[in-house]
Amino acid sequence: MTTKANATDDSFHVFDTTLRDGAQREGINLTVADKLTIARHLDTFGVGYIEGGWPGANPRDTEFFARAQKEITFENAQLVAFGATRRAGGNAADDPQVKALLNSGAPVITLVAKSHDRHVELALRTTLEENLEMVRDTVSHLREQGRRVFVDCEHFFDGYRANAAYAKSVVRTAHEAGAEVVILCDTNGGMLPAQVQAVVSTVITDTGARLGIHAQDDTGCAVANTLAAVDAGATHVQCTANGYGERVGNANLFPVVAALELKYGMKVLPEGALAEMTRISHAIAEVVNLTPSTHQPYVGVSAFAHKAGLHASAIKVDPDLYQHIDPELVGNTMRMLVSDMAGRASIELKGKELGVDLGDDRALVGRVVERVKERELQGYTYEAADASFELLLRGEVEGRARRYFRTESWRAIVEDRPDGTHANEATVKLWAKGERIVATAEGNGPVNALDRALRVALERIYPQLAKLELIDYKVRILEGRTGTESTTRVLITTGDGAGDWATVGVAENVIAASWQALEDAYTYGLLRAGVEPTE
């Protein structure tokens, strides 16, 4: 395990704890391979420190450090091992947990220490004086062994409120023993920015220690609290990718780093790394098997999405009028959403985004606006179905609907068998390239059977469809009538290996709505493949 170079100098630390604290989020269960992959992503992004876990506490983290030494050459980050101060009544040199930290091979070690007097007495079941000695002895021993040491003061802010003098004495002891940074932890996540700023400022003045901040997000203020600590003089921020963490999570690495770079003007990442932020965020989400948050600041797909017609009119003149940064700075893109709130500017900008030239034809744009509003009144939604909107738009521009086949009829049959199983069969009759085609297929449901039948019917004529795969299928009952008589909206996501697209269908019959969305999905797939329409 080696590090070629640090992303920045040592004056400011971006410290990531996704592999330890972030992994405590409900629903996340990382394998060693997952942790190695995430570590590589974080190193590529350019964080200075990656906390890999607690070696010796569980076999998975021990294996991670062993494999990281052999398998990863860090370009920017240093790997950090996490552990606790020695046990009460012992000494650090003989403590097996401290030995495991040294055996991890990590060049940096973060020790968690109690800084709340009640936690010392009730959780550690020792005296306040012995707790200070545990901090002093462990930090000194690790420094003597040539390791850099950071100290996390657990429950610091709650401890400061209860007994400020003792909380500060833990910071002072760690600093004097050789800890490079002492991190003030809002472990319960209950602090607010003004409180954090005041406490950090006071502790820096009273102890002379270099301070960091570790904020949980229980008040929804973890990012703000982190930046408030920086305002007060903290030069070390601990975060997790996408804000993963126990309960509601930790300070989110990406908005913190973006704020430091773009709002504070600080250089905390290697040159060009910020533009990789959206990609890195989504890549890590894939590894942990959680859907990326669409509304996450900076990196969410909706972070720079605009729907209101008033906004679109202003953005057409100058995108900065309704965007706080250029989305390309963080690797994201601006998106225009088309809905019944759309005006002319929204349609024009969306057409430009989709590569459809509307020219200066105000009548054409007006027709599209009215068509969208009319369709949305019926229950269609185009903000979530770009492919269907593009087909509608191109139909207006070209004067006729783009069509590769013409449906004569379709039917889907569901058979309830005596053994409790069901058989789903669909038949489609259509015309393509002057040929009438009848195809039948079975599936695990009526929509799947229709999808297969449509594929059977068309793949011979359009072999490009062999790449298509139905990725997602959503059904929503719209407001209005109730029960089984309600209007139904279906959204289908389809992919071809190079990308995916969404289409929409609306009908009182869920199968009919599904067929509309399928027709659009196949039509758009052929459009993407560059096939010329024939019908």
Residue, then its C-alpha position, 0 to 999 in steps of 0.5 A: m500500500t503506497t501513496k504517490a502524492n497528496a492531493t493538497d498540502d497539509s494545511f487543510h484535510v478532506f477526510d472521508t469515512t464512508l468505509r467506516d461511519g458511512a457503512q453503518r447506514e441501514g441497508i448498506n452491507l459492504t464486502v471487502a471487494d466493495k470497500l476496495t472499489i469505493a476506496r479507489h473511487l475516493d482516491t480518484f476524486g482526490v480526498g486526502y484521507i480514507e478511513g478504511g475501518w477498524p482493524g482487529a474489531n472484525p475480520r472484514d476490516t482486517e482483511f481490507f487493510a491486508r488487501a489494500q496494502k497489496e492491491i492499491t497504490f493510492e494517487n492522492a489519499q492516505l489510508v487511515a485505520f480507526g480504533a479506540t484508546r487503550r483499555a482502562g488500567g492497562n498500557a498502550a504498548d500491550d493493548p491488543q487492539v492498539k497492536a491491531l492498529l499498528n499491524s494494519g500498516a496504515p500510516v495514519i491512525t484515528l483514535v476515538a476518545k471519550s470527551h463527555d464526562r458521563h460517558v467516561e464514568l458510565a460507558l467506560r466505567t473509569t475515572l476522568e483522570e484515567n480517561l485522560e491518561m488513556v488518551r495520553d498513553t495511546v497517542s504517545h505510543l502510536r507516535e513513538q511507533g512512527r504513526r500520524v495520529f488524529v483523535d476523534c472526541e466522541h460526543f464532544f459538543d454534548g460533553y462541552r455543554a455538560n462540562a466544558a472544562y473537562a471536554k477541553s482537557v481531553v482536547r488539550t491532552a491529545h494535542e500535547a501527546g502528539a495528535e496532529v488534529v483533534i476532531l470535535c464530534d457532534t455524535n448525536g447530530g443535535m447541534l446548529p451552525a451558530q452553536v458549532q461556530a461558537v464552540v470551535s472558536t472558543v476551543i481553538t483559543d483555549t487549547g491551541a490545538r488544530l481542530g477538525i469537525h465530524a458532524q452527524d445530520d440529525t438536525g439536517c445541518a451536518v453540511a452547514n455545521t461542517l462549514a460553520a466549523v471551518d468558518a471558526g478555524a477548523t482545518h479538517v473536515q470528516c464526511t461520507a460520500n452521499g451523506y451515508g451514515e448511521r440514523v439519518g447520516n453524516a455530513n455529505l462529502f460532495p456539497v462540503v467539498a463543492a462549497l469549499e472549492l466554489k464558494y470559499g475559493m479553497k483548493v482542496l482537490p487535485e486539478g480537474a477532480l471537481a468535474e468528476m464529482t457527479r460521476i463519483s457520487h453515482a458510482i459509489a451509490e452503485v457499489v453500495n446498491l442504493t439508488p442515487s438521490t435525485h435531489q442531492p445538491y450538486v450531483g443529483v439529476s434534478a439539481f439543475a432541472h428547471k420546470a417553471g416557464l418563468h425560470a425557463s424564460a430567464i435561463k434562455v437569456d442567461p442560465d446563471l439567473y436561476q442556477h447558483i453555479d455552472p453544473e459542468l463544474v461538478g460534472n452535472t448538466m442542466r435539464m429542462l422539464v416539460s410539463d403543463m407549466a411549460g412556456r415557449a422558452s421551456i420548449e425551445l430550451k428542451g428542443k435544443e437539449l434534445g437536438v431538435d431544431l425549432g428555428d424561429d417558428r413561434a407557431l410551431v412552439g405554440r402548438v407544442v406548448e398547447r399539445v403538452k398542456e392538453r396531454e398533461l390534462q389527460g394524465y400524461t407526464y413528460e418531465a419523467a418521459d423525455a423519449s415520449f416528449e421527443l417523439l411528440l416534438r419531432g412529430e410536430v416539427e416533421g408534420r407527422a408522427r415518426r412511425y416504424f410499424r403500425t398496430e392493427s390489434w393486440r390482446a393479452i390473456v391471463e389464464d388462472r389454472p387449477d394448480g394456482t399458477h397463471a399463464n400469460e399470453a399475448t398476440v400482436k398484429l401489426w404492419a411493418k415495411g408493407e408486411r403484415i405480421v402476427a406474433t404470439a409470446e408468453g411472459n411472466g405477466p401480461v405486459n411482459a408477454l406483450d413486450r416479448a410478442l412485439r419483439v418477436a414481431l419486429e426483430r426480424i425486420y429491425p435487428q437493432l431491437a435485439k439490444l433493447e431491454l425493459i429496465d423499469y416499469k411503474v404504474r400510477i393510479l391518477e386522481g379522478r375516478t376511484g378503484t378499478e375505473s381509475t385512469t392509469r399512467v404507466l412509465i417504462t424505462t428501456g435501455d440498449g446497453a449504451g443508455d436508457w430512456a423513459t416513455v409514458g402511456v395513459a389509459e383507463n386500462v393498465i394494459a392499454a397504457s402499457w402498450q402505448a408506452l411500449e410502442d413509444a419505447y420501441t419507436y424511440g429505440l429505432l430512432r436512437a439506432g438511426v433507422e429511417p421511419t417506413e410507415 
